[in-house]
Amino acid sequence: MAYPPPQAQMAGMTIQPGAMVVAAPAASPQSAGSSAMLNMFTQGNVITLKNLVSKRYLQVSNGKVSGGGADGVNSQFTVHVRGPGKVALQSVGNPAAYIALANGATSVGNGGPFCDLVVKDVGHAVVFESTQNRSFHIGVLQTGALKSAASAGTGNNARFTPRVISTAPVVTVVAPVVMMQPQPGYPMQYPGPPPPQQYPPPPQQYPPGQVPPQQYPPGQVPPQQYPPG
């Protein structure tokens, strides 16, 4: 039996969902870097950022950013990886708010370009730098108030200790197994290997020089044969 190419088979099939499912491999998590510190900034992770000077947490509360937050939901951020070494930080307590570095200040953004931050591993802490102006950093005073982004620098005022609150869930893509029903003009498909080729029975074989007897319709007899002469 001849089988058309897979494209032709699919072109003539009606696909109906089956009851079984198969799992596709999950994609590897994307992180901002290769160090243990930067691996905390993996896509979808929820983290907190404790400042080395204020001993408090970076937070978004009442529509404003500060560095004097308590350890709670307003101090938690969902990581969005924006490229190697680049992240955006979305507030868990205020999901419409992102940390932004714009106009020389740390403020609330909407997830646009000013919210894209370079995250740098500086040992036991990280520093955040603007992708739009590399001289702007997030900095915090001892009181928890924000320093000017233009003067924050990369010292302890600008250093944060990250902590992972929850990791990104592993997503498994599940697809239904489909059953194929042939349409007119397409042969029936069989699960597994194709069935063996079917052949008609071979004709009767006779020794060389010998011919098969004459066949006559039912009720008709062969004519009388007479010897020569």
N, C-alpha and C positions, 0 to 999 in steps of 0.2 A: 504494500500500500504506500502511495506517495504522500508525503506531508509537505504542506506549504511552508515557507519561511515564517519565523515567529511574528513578523510584522503583519503578514497576511492573516495568520490565525487570529491575532488580536483584532484585526479590522472586521472580522466577521463574527465576533463573539458578543454575547450579552453577558455582562459581569454581574453576578449576584453575590452579596455578602455571605460568607460562611460563618460558622460558629467558632472556628478555631482562630487563634491569634499567634503572630510571631513577633518577636522583639528585635528591633534594629539596635546596633551598638550605640551607646550614648557617646556624645562628643566629649573630648577632654575639657576640663574646666580651663578657662582663660584667666591668667593672672597678670598683674602689672610688672612682674619681674621674676628673677630666678632665685633670689636670696630667700631665706626663711622668713625674714621680716616682710619682704614684698609679696611673698606667697599668701600672706594674710589678705592681700587685696586681690582676691579672686572674684570673678564675676558672680554677683548675687550674694556674696557673703555679707553678713551684718556685723559691723564693728563699732567699738567705741574708741575715742582718742583722748587720752589723758595728757594734759600739758605738764611739762617738767617744772615750770615755774609756779603756776597757780595751784598745782596739784588737784585741779578740777578738770571737768570734761568740756570739750567743744560741744556746743548744743545749738539747736534752733528752737526758740521759744518766743511766742507772741510776735512772730514774724521777724525776729531779729536773731543774729548770730552773737554768741558770747563764748568766753572761755572759762566760765565759772559754773558750769552745769553740774548737777548731781548725776549719779549713775542711774539713769532711767531711760525711758523710751525716747525722750527728747534729745538724748545724747547718743542715740544709736543712728547709724547711717548704713544704707545699702550701697555696696560698691558696684559701680558701672565702669568696666574697663574700656577706655577710649583709645587704646593703642599701647605699645610697649612703654612701660613706665608712666602711663597716663591714666587718670581715673576721674570720675565725677562722683560726688558724695551726695546721695539723696536722703533727706531726713525721713526716719521711720515714723516719728511722731507727727510730722507735717509733710506728707508725701509730695506735695506740690513744690516744696522748697529744696533747693540745692545750695551747697556752699559755693560762693562765687568770689573771685578776686577781680574787682573792676573799679576804675577811677581812684586807684590808690587805696582802696579799703576792702576789708572782708565783709561781705554782705550776703543777702539771700538772692539767689538767682532762680531761673526757670529751667535750667538744664542745657542752656545754650553754650556757645564757645567760651564765655567767661567762667563757666563752671568746669571746664576741662583743666585739671591740675596735674602738674608733674609731681610724682611722689618719689622721694629719694631716701634711701637707706643710709643713715648716718651713724650706724652702730647699733645702739640699743633703743633707737628712736627713729622717727621719720620726719621729714620736712616737706611741706607743700609749697609749690612754686607755680605761678601763673604761666599758662602756655602762651598767653597774649603779651605779657611783659615779664621777662624772666627775672627782673629785679623785685617783683612783688611776691611776698610770702605771707602766710597766715602766722600771726604772732599774738601772744597773750601776755598781759601784765600780771603781776602777782595778785592783784585784786580780782582777776578774772575778766577785766575789760580788755577789749581788743587793741592791739597796737596798730599803728598805721601800716598798711601793707608795704608801703614804700620804704619804711624804716625798720621793719621787723627783722630783717637779716636772716641768718641761718643758725644763730646761737640758741641757747636753751629756751628763750621766749618763743621760738618758732618750732620747738621740738615736741613731738607727741609720741606717747607709747600706745601702739594699737593693741587691741584685744578683740578676738573673734567671739561674738555672741552666738552666732549660728552660721553654719556653712550653707552654701548653695545646694538645693536639692538636685540629685541626679535625675535627669529626665530620660525616661525610656520611651522611645517612639514605638507604639504598638499599631500594627497594620493587620487588617483582616485578611484571611486567606480567601481567595475568590474561586468560585466554581464557574467553569466555562460551559456555555451552551452554544452549540454550533448553529449558525444561520444557513439558509439555503446556499449551496455552492461550496460549503466547507465540510471536510470530513469530520467524523466524530473524533474527539480527543480522548486519549486514555491516560490515566495517571501512571506515572512511572515510565519505563521504557516502552517504545512502540510495540504493538503486537507483531508476531512473526508474519512474514510475507506468505500470503495464501496463493497456492498454485493449483490448477486443475490436474486430475490424475494423468500420468503419462500414457501415451498410446501403447497398445500391445506391441511387444518387440518380437520379431521373427528372425530366424537364421538367414544369413546372406543367401540370396537366390530364391527364397521362399516368400510368396506373397500371401497376404491374408485372404480368406475365402470371401467370395462375393456376398454382400449383404442385400437381402430383399425385404420389402415391406411385409408385415403380417398378412397371411393368406395367399401370398404369391410364392410359387415354387420355381426353382431354377429350371431352365429348359433341359431336355434330355441331351446328354452328351453321348456321342457315337465315336467309336474308334475310327481312325483314319481309314479310308477305302471302304 
